[in-house]
Amino acid sequence: MKDFTEEDIKRIEDLIDEKNAPAVREEIHDLHPADIAELFQSLNLRRAEWVFDLIDDNEKKADVLMELDEEDRKKLLEGMDPEQIGHFIDLLDTDDAVDLIQELDEEDRDEVIQHIDDVEQAGDIVDLLQYDEDTAGGLMGTEMIEVNENWSMPECLKEMRRQAEDLDEIYYIYVTDNDHRLLGVLPLKKMITHPSVSRIKHVMEKDPVSVRVETPIEDVAIDFEKYDLVAMPVVDSIGRLVGQITVDDVMDEVREQSERDYQLASGISGDIDADDSILTQTKARLPWLLIGIIGGIINSLILGGFEAQIAAVAALAIFIPLIGGTGGNVGVQASAIVVQGLANGRLDIKQAWTQIGREVVVALINAIVIAGLVFIYVWLTQHHNYAICFAVGCSLFCVVIFATIFGTFVPLTLEKLKINPALATGPFIQITNDVVGLLIYVGLSKYMLELFAN
């Protein structure tokens, strides 16, 4: 692993600008593809392209491409012709090859596929492209070892050696029947301890954990964690073995999904990076900011209708931030718990009412404690003014109850509608709770002032 300092980057940039190819080759010769990709992030496109062309090993070039961020990879690919891209795809595993092709423009995909020399690989890629990229089928690769249940151990070893020539890693040996239906897995240990067994089916482990091609990636990740797997077979609707997903593929996908969810929860509507253009970042951030402004305008209209009461009892205005802030915090807490439960599989949409019931109990306890403490504080600081005490205390009680139920209900509803529930942890919850909380406070304050005036 190589950590590039500012001095390292400056030295390499100077060598590039001087067109000192031997020196640059020496700098990158022993670097891992991931380190070269990290270096490219610090270079402009012109310099990165020049360094990329200096890499002599085409397999290493292909690995560097896949280590790059999607946006950086797209920029580098734009400078290549379809034949060049097709050549690199020849060197990739099918899952990586499909990911790369999906990043190309629609009109370029067919032309690139036509330039893939390995006809079998090209066919596998075309088959994999039909699957949704957010499912097991879109994540799997076809590189794996498959043996027949009726083979003897010597036959199995011979076939394994043949198939292994095209594999970087061997995770499991999958056992299938004559129709390629998955029956079990063959541990390497049993191959060593049972060298003369008559049939593979006598020593295989039956009913391995597998997923269907249409299984969502989130569920695949849950199974990997639950069963502590390094790879998992993928089967079609009738149980035929069609591919394999490895743990590194799942980790990459989970990381990307986590980044998207974090941005969505922060009010960013697109997948952006710090080095994206100003226009791209503005387009991703602006929608929720505009919605926030609309929420603020609604709040100002509500306060405008309450102007007379605030003028009469100015102390009421002091507690407006307290009401809004508490509602926002409580709502985000509730929604975060639900989103986390949905993400890790510990909460199912079928348990919606159970979860809402639990949150109501939690909300009642929190509401009583918060409202009680604030009631005492207001009573001590506002000269025993019971109208303000009850207005603030009762408002907080109602706001905590509403925000908890709303924060629980919204992500469950979004999950039911097949919309990313992470949306519920962002500005949407805070804006809604601000508006509703202010309405509750205004209404109760007006009522309490009239009640205690009599």
C-alpha positions as CSV (number, residue, x, y, z in Angstrom):
1,M,0.0,0.0,0.0
2,K,1.4,3.4,-1.0
3,D,0.4,6.7,0.6
4,F,1.1,9.6,-1.7
5,T,2.3,12.8,-0.1
6,E,1.9,16.2,-1.7
7,E,5.6,16.1,-2.4
8,D,5.2,12.7,-4.2
9,I,2.3,14.0,-6.3
10,K,4.3,17.2,-7.2
11,R,7.3,15.2,-8.2
12,I,5.3,12.8,-10.4
13,E,3.5,15.7,-12.0
14,D,6.8,17.4,-12.8
15,L,8.1,14.1,-14.4
16,I,4.9,13.9,-16.5
17,D,5.1,17.4,-17.7
18,E,8.8,16.8,-18.6
19,K,7.6,13.7,-20.6
20,N,10.1,11.6,-18.6
21,A,8.6,8.3,-19.4
22,P,11.3,6.0,-17.9
23,A,11.2,7.8,-14.6
24,V,7.4,7.7,-14.4
25,R,7.4,4.0,-15.4
26,E,9.8,3.4,-12.5
27,E,7.5,5.3,-10.1
28,I,4.5,3.1,-11.0
29,H,6.1,-0.2,-11.8
30,D,5.7,-1.9,-8.4
31,L,2.5,-0.1,-7.4
32,H,-0.7,-2.1,-6.9
33,P,-3.5,-1.2,-9.3
34,A,-5.4,0.3,-6.4
35,D,-2.5,2.6,-5.6
36,I,-2.2,3.7,-9.2
37,A,-6.0,4.5,-9.2
38,E,-5.4,6.6,-6.1
39,L,-2.6,8.4,-7.8
40,F,-4.9,9.2,-10.8
41,Q,-7.4,10.9,-8.5
42,S,-4.7,13.5,-7.8
43,L,-3.9,14.0,-11.5
44,N,-5.8,15.9,-14.1
45,L,-7.3,13.8,-17.0
46,R,-4.4,14.7,-19.4
47,R,-1.8,13.5,-17.0
48,A,-3.7,10.4,-16.0
49,E,-4.2,9.3,-19.6
50,W,-0.5,9.8,-20.3
51,V,0.5,7.6,-17.2
52,F,-2.1,5.0,-18.1
53,D,-0.6,4.6,-21.6
54,L,2.8,3.9,-19.9
55,I,1.5,0.8,-18.1
56,D,3.0,-2.1,-20.0
57,D,0.9,-4.9,-18.6
58,N,-2.6,-4.9,-20.1
59,E,-4.1,-7.0,-17.3
60,K,-2.8,-4.4,-14.8
61,K,-4.3,-1.7,-17.0
62,A,-7.7,-3.5,-16.8
63,D,-7.3,-3.8,-13.0
64,V,-6.5,-0.1,-12.7
65,L,-9.7,0.8,-14.6
66,M,-11.8,-1.2,-12.2
67,E,-10.1,0.3,-9.1
68,L,-11.0,3.8,-10.3
69,D,-14.2,5.6,-9.2
70,E,-17.0,5.4,-11.7
71,E,-16.7,9.1,-12.7
72,D,-12.9,8.9,-13.2
73,R,-13.2,5.6,-15.1
74,K,-15.8,7.2,-17.5
75,K,-13.5,10.1,-18.2
76,L,-10.6,7.7,-19.0
77,L,-12.9,5.5,-21.2
78,E,-14.1,8.5,-23.2
79,G,-10.6,8.7,-24.7
80,M,-10.6,5.1,-25.9
81,D,-12.1,3.6,-29.0
82,P,-14.5,0.6,-28.7
83,E,-11.8,-1.9,-29.8
84,Q,-9.5,-0.8,-27.0
85,I,-12.3,-1.1,-24.4
86,G,-13.3,-4.5,-25.8
87,H,-9.7,-5.7,-25.4
88,F,-9.6,-4.6,-21.7
89,I,-13.0,-6.3,-21.1
90,D,-11.5,-9.6,-22.4
91,L,-9.1,-9.5,-19.4
92,L,-11.8,-8.9,-16.8
93,D,-14.1,-11.2,-14.8
94,T,-17.6,-11.2,-16.2
95,D,-19.1,-9.3,-13.2
96,D,-16.5,-6.5,-13.6
97,A,-16.9,-6.5,-17.3
98,V,-20.7,-6.1,-17.0
99,D,-20.2,-3.2,-14.5
100,L,-17.9,-1.5,-17.0
101,I,-20.2,-1.9,-20.0
102,Q,-23.2,-0.6,-18.0
103,E,-21.3,2.6,-17.5
104,L,-21.0,3.2,-21.3
105,D,-23.5,5.0,-23.4
106,E,-26.2,2.8,-24.9
107,E,-25.0,3.4,-28.5
108,D,-21.4,2.3,-27.5
109,R,-22.3,-1.0,-25.7
110,D,-23.0,-3.1,-28.8
111,E,-19.9,-1.9,-30.6
112,V,-17.7,-2.7,-27.6
113,I,-19.2,-6.2,-27.2
114,Q,-18.5,-6.9,-30.9
115,H,-14.8,-6.2,-30.2
116,I,-14.5,-8.8,-27.4
117,D,-12.3,-11.6,-28.7
118,D,-13.5,-14.3,-26.3
119,V,-16.8,-15.3,-27.8
120,E,-17.8,-17.3,-24.7
121,Q,-17.1,-14.3,-22.4
122,A,-19.1,-12.0,-24.8
123,G,-22.1,-14.4,-24.6
124,D,-21.9,-14.5,-20.8
125,I,-21.8,-10.7,-20.7
126,V,-24.8,-10.3,-22.9
127,D,-26.7,-12.8,-20.7
128,L,-25.7,-10.9,-17.5
129,L,-26.7,-7.5,-19.0
130,Q,-30.4,-8.6,-18.9
131,Y,-30.4,-8.6,-15.1
132,D,-31.2,-5.6,-13.0
133,E,-27.9,-4.2,-11.6
134,D,-29.5,-4.0,-8.1
135,T,-30.1,-7.8,-8.0
136,A,-28.0,-10.9,-7.5
137,G,-28.0,-11.5,-11.3
138,G,-26.5,-8.1,-11.9
139,L,-23.8,-8.6,-9.3
140,M,-22.7,-12.2,-10.1
141,G,-19.9,-13.5,-12.3
142,T,-19.8,-16.7,-14.2
143,E,-16.2,-17.7,-13.2
144,M,-16.6,-20.7,-10.9
145,I,-15.9,-24.4,-10.8
146,E,-18.8,-26.7,-11.5
147,V,-18.6,-30.5,-11.2
148,N,-21.2,-33.3,-11.8
149,E,-22.6,-35.4,-9.0
150,N,-21.8,-38.6,-10.8
151,W,-18.1,-38.0,-11.4
152,S,-15.4,-39.8,-9.5
153,M,-12.8,-37.9,-7.6
154,P,-10.1,-38.3,-10.3
155,E,-12.6,-37.1,-13.0
156,C,-13.5,-34.2,-10.7
157,L,-9.8,-33.2,-10.2
158,K,-9.1,-33.4,-13.9
159,E,-12.1,-31.1,-14.7
160,M,-11.1,-28.7,-11.9
161,R,-7.7,-28.3,-13.3
162,R,-9.2,-27.4,-16.7
163,Q,-11.7,-24.9,-15.3
164,A,-9.2,-23.4,-12.9
165,E,-7.0,-22.0,-15.7
166,D,-9.5,-19.1,-16.2
167,L,-10.0,-18.4,-12.5
168,D,-8.1,-16.0,-10.2
169,E,-9.5,-17.5,-7.0
170,I,-11.3,-20.8,-6.1
171,Y,-13.9,-20.3,-3.3
172,Y,-16.2,-23.3,-3.6
173,I,-16.7,-26.3,-5.9
174,Y,-20.3,-26.5,-6.9
175,V,-22.0,-29.9,-7.5
176,T,-24.8,-30.1,-10.1
177,D,-26.9,-32.7,-11.8
178,N,-27.0,-33.4,-15.5
179,D,-29.4,-30.4,-16.0
180,H,-27.0,-28.1,-14.1
181,R,-29.3,-27.8,-11.1
182,L,-27.4,-27.0,-7.9
183,L,-27.2,-29.9,-5.5
184,G,-24.4,-29.1,-3.1
185,V,-20.8,-28.0,-2.6
186,L,-17.6,-30.0,-2.4
187,P,-15.2,-28.9,0.3
188,L,-11.5,-29.1,-0.6
189,K,-10.8,-30.9,2.6
190,K,-13.0,-33.8,1.5
191,M,-11.2,-34.0,-1.8
192,I,-8.0,-34.7,0.1
193,T,-9.5,-37.0,2.7
194,H,-11.6,-39.0,0.2
195,P,-9.3,-39.4,-2.8
196,S,-10.8,-42.7,-4.0
197,V,-14.5,-42.0,-3.4
198,S,-16.7,-43.5,-6.2
199,R,-19.0,-40.6,-6.7
200,I,-18.9,-36.9,-5.7
201,K,-22.5,-37.0,-4.5
202,H,-21.5,-39.3,-1.7
203,V,-19.2,-36.7,0.0
204,M,-20.7,-33.4,-1.1
205,E,-22.5,-31.1,1.4
206,K,-26.1,-30.8,0.3
207,D,-28.5,-27.8,0.2
208,P,-25.9,-25.0,0.2
209,V,-27.0,-21.4,0.8
210,S,-27.9,-19.8,-2.5
211,V,-29.8,-16.9,-3.9
212,R,-32.1,-16.5,-7.0
213,V,-31.0,-14.1,-9.8
214,E,-33.8,-11.7,-8.9
215,T,-32.9,-11.4,-5.2
216,P,-32.2,-7.7,-4.2
217,I,-28.6,-6.9,-3.3
218,E,-29.6,-5.8,0.2
219,D,-30.9,-9.4,0.9
220,V,-27.8,-10.9,-0.6
221,A,-25.6,-8.8,1.7
222,I,-27.7,-9.9,4.7
223,D,-27.2,-13.6,3.8
224,F,-23.4,-13.1,3.4
225,E,-23.3,-11.7,6.9
226,K,-25.7,-14.2,8.4
227,Y,-23.9,-17.3,7.1
228,D,-20.4,-15.8,7.2
229,L,-19.7,-16.6,3.5
230,V,-16.9,-15.7,1.1
231,A,-18.9,-16.7,-2.0
232,M,-22.5,-17.7,-2.8
233,P,-24.0,-19.5,-5.8
234,V,-26.8,-17.9,-7.8
235,V,-29.5,-20.0,-9.3
236,D,-32.4,-19.3,-11.8
237,S,-36.1,-20.0,-11.2
238,I,-35.7,-23.8,-11.6
239,G,-32.6,-24.1,-9.5
240,R,-29.9,-24.2,-12.2
241,L,-26.5,-22.8,-11.3
242,V,-25.9,-19.6,-13.3
243,G,-23.2,-17.7,-11.4
244,Q,-21.4,-16.9,-8.2
245,I,-21.2,-13.7,-6.1
246,T,-18.1,-13.1,-4.0
247,V,-17.8,-11.2,-0.8
248,D,-15.6,-8.4,-2.3
249,D,-18.4,-7.7,-4.9
250,V,-20.9,-7.4,-2.0
251,M,-18.6,-5.2,0.0
252,D,-18.2,-2.8,-2.9
253,E,-21.9,-2.6,-3.5
254,V,-22.7,-2.1,0.2
255,R,-20.1,0.7,0.4
256,E,-21.6,2.4,-2.6
257,Q,-25.2,2.0,-1.3
258,S,-24.1,3.4,2.1
259,E,-22.6,6.5,0.4
260,R,-25.8,7.0,-1.6
261,D,-28.0,6.6,1.5
262,Y,-25.8,9.0,3.5
263,Q,-26.0,11.6,0.7
264,L,-29.8,11.1,0.5
265,A,-30.2,11.5,4.2
266,S,-28.2,14.7,4.0
267,G,-30.5,16.2,1.4
268,I,-28.4,15.4,-1.6
269,S,-30.5,14.0,-4.4
270,G,-27.8,12.6,-6.6
271,D,-24.6,10.5,-6.3
272,I,-21.9,13.1,-6.2
273,D,-18.2,13.4,-5.1
274,A,-16.2,16.2,-3.7
275,D,-14.4,16.7,-7.0
276,D,-17.6,16.9,-9.2
277,S,-18.3,20.1,-11.1
278,I,-19.9,23.0,-9.4
279,L,-23.0,22.6,-11.6
280,T,-23.3,18.9,-10.7
281,Q,-23.1,19.6,-7.0
282,T,-25.5,22.5,-7.2
283,K,-28.1,20.4,-9.1
284,A,-27.8,17.6,-6.4
285,R,-28.1,19.9,-3.4
286,L,-30.5,22.6,-4.6
287,P,-33.9,20.6,-4.6
288,W,-34.0,19.9,-0.9
289,L,-32.7,23.4,-0.1
290,L,-35.6,24.8,-2.1
291,I,-38.0,22.5,-0.2
292,G,-36.5,23.7,3.0
293,I,-37.2,27.3,2.0
294,I,-40.8,26.4,1.3
295,G,-41.0,24.9,4.8
296,G,-39.5,28.1,6.2
297,I,-42.1,30.2,4.3
298,I,-44.9,28.1,5.7
299,N,-43.5,28.6,9.2
300,S,-43.4,32.4,8.7
301,L,-47.0,32.4,7.5
302,I,-48.0,30.4,10.6
303,L,-46.1,32.9,12.9
304,G,-47.7,35.8,11.0
305,G,-51.1,34.5,12.1
306,F,-49.9,34.3,15.7
307,E,-48.4,37.8,15.7
308,A,-50.9,39.3,18.2
309,Q,-50.3,36.6,20.8
310,I,-46.5,36.9,20.5
311,A,-46.7,40.7,20.8
312,A,-48.8,40.2,24.0
313,V,-46.6,37.5,25.5
314,A,-43.1,37.9,23.9
315,A,-41.8,34.9,26.0
316,L,-43.7,32.5,23.7
317,A,-41.2,33.3,20.9
318,I,-38.3,32.2,23.0
319,F,-39.4,28.5,22.9
320,I,-40.1,28.2,19.2
321,P,-36.5,26.9,18.4
322,L,-36.9,24.4,21.2
323,I,-40.1,23.0,19.8
324,G,-38.8,22.7,16.2
325,G,-35.4,21.3,17.3
326,T,-36.9,18.7,19.5
327,G,-39.3,17.5,16.9
328,G,-36.6,17.2,14.3
329,N,-34.2,15.3,16.5
330,V,-36.9,12.9,17.7
331,G,-38.1,12.2,14.2
332,V,-34.6,11.6,12.8
333,Q,-33.9,9.2,15.7
334,A,-37.0,7.2,15.1
335,S,-36.5,7.0,11.3
336,A,-32.8,6.1,11.7
337,I,-33.7,3.1,13.8
338,V,-36.3,1.9,11.3
339,V,-34.0,2.5,8.3
340,Q,-31.2,0.6,10.1
341,G,-33.5,-2.3,10.9
342,L,-34.7,-2.5,7.3
343,A,-31.1,-2.3,6.0
344,N,-29.7,-5.1,8.2
345,G,-32.8,-7.3,7.8
346,R,-33.8,-7.3,11.5
347,L,-37.0,-5.4,10.7
348,D,-39.4,-6.6,8.1
349,I,-42.2,-4.6,6.6
350,K,-44.6,-7.2,7.9
351,Q,-43.6,-6.1,11.4
352,A,-44.7,-2.5,10.7
353,W,-47.5,-2.2,13.3
354,T,-45.4,-4.0,15.9
355,Q,-42.6,-1.5,15.4
356,I,-45.0,1.5,15.5
357,G,-46.4,0.1,18.7
358,R,-42.9,-0.1,20.3
359,E,-42.1,3.4,19.2
360,V,-45.4,4.8,20.6
361,V,-44.4,3.4,24.0
362,V,-40.9,4.9,23.7
363,A,-42.4,8.2,22.6
364,L,-44.8,8.3,25.6
365,I,-41.9,7.8,28.0
366,N,-39.7,10.3,26.3
367,A,-42.5,12.8,25.9
368,I,-43.4,12.7,29.7
369,V,-39.8,13.1,30.7
370,I,-39.0,15.9,28.2
371,A,-42.3,17.8,28.8
372,G,-42.0,17.5,32.5
373,L,-38.4,18.8,32.7
374,V,-39.2,21.7,30.3
375,F,-42.4,22.5,32.3
376,I,-40.3,22.9,35.4
377,Y,-37.7,25.0,33.6
378,V,-40.3,27.4,32.2
379,W,-42.1,27.6,35.5
380,L,-38.9,28.7,37.2
381,T,-37.8,31.2,34.5
382,Q,-41.1,32.7,33.4
383,H,-42.3,33.8,36.9
384,H,-44.7,30.9,37.4
385,N,-46.7,31.8,34.3
386,Y,-48.8,28.7,33.9
387,A,-50.1,29.6,30.5
388,I,-46.6,29.5,29.0
389,C,-45.7,26.5,31.1
390,F,-48.6,24.4,29.8
391,A,-48.3,25.8,26.3
392,V,-44.6,24.7,26.0
393,G,-44.9,21.5,28.0
394,C,-48.0,20.2,26.2
395,S,-46.6,21.2,22.9
396,L,-43.4,19.3,23.5
397,F,-45.4,16.3,24.6
398,C,-47.5,16.3,21.4
399,V,-44.5,17.0,19.2
400,V,-42.5,14.1,20.6
401,I,-45.4,11.7,20.1
402,F,-46.1,13.0,16.5
403,A,-42.4,13.1,15.4
404,T,-41.8,9.5,16.7
405,I,-44.8,8.0,15.0
406,F,-44.2,10.0,11.8
407,G,-40.5,9.1,11.8
408,T,-41.4,5.5,12.1
409,F,-44.2,5.4,9.7
410,V,-42.6,7.2,6.8
411,P,-39.6,4.9,6.1
412,L,-41.9,1.8,6.5
413,T,-44.2,3.4,3.9
414,L,-41.4,4.2,1.6
415,E,-40.1,0.6,1.9
416,K,-43.6,-0.7,1.1
417,L,-43.6,1.6,-2.0
418,K,-40.1,0.3,-3.1
419,I,-38.6,3.8,-2.5
420,N,-35.3,4.1,-0.7
421,P,-36.3,4.6,3.0
422,A,-33.0,6.6,3.6
423,L,-35.0,9.5,2.2
424,A,-36.9,9.6,5.5
425,T,-33.8,10.3,7.6
426,G,-33.0,13.6,5.8
427,P,-34.5,17.0,5.6
428,F,-38.0,15.7,4.7
429,I,-38.5,14.6,8.4
430,Q,-37.1,17.8,9.8
431,I,-39.0,20.1,7.6
432,T,-42.3,18.3,8.2
433,N,-41.7,18.2,12.0
434,D,-40.8,21.9,12.0
435,V,-44.1,22.8,10.3
436,V,-46.3,20.5,12.3
437,G,-44.5,21.3,15.6
438,L,-45.1,25.0,15.0
439,L,-48.7,24.4,14.3
440,I,-49.1,22.5,17.5
441,Y,-47.3,25.1,19.5
442,V,-49.3,28.0,18.0
443,G,-52.6,26.2,18.6
444,L,-51.9,25.2,22.1
445,S,-50.4,28.5,23.1
446,K,-53.5,30.4,21.8
447,Y,-55.7,28.0,23.7
448,M,-53.7,28.2,27.0
449,L,-53.6,32.0,26.9
450,E,-57.3,32.1,26.5
451,L,-57.9,29.5,29.2
452,F,-55.7,31.1,31.8
453,A,-56.9,34.6,31.0
454,N,-60.3,33.4,32.3
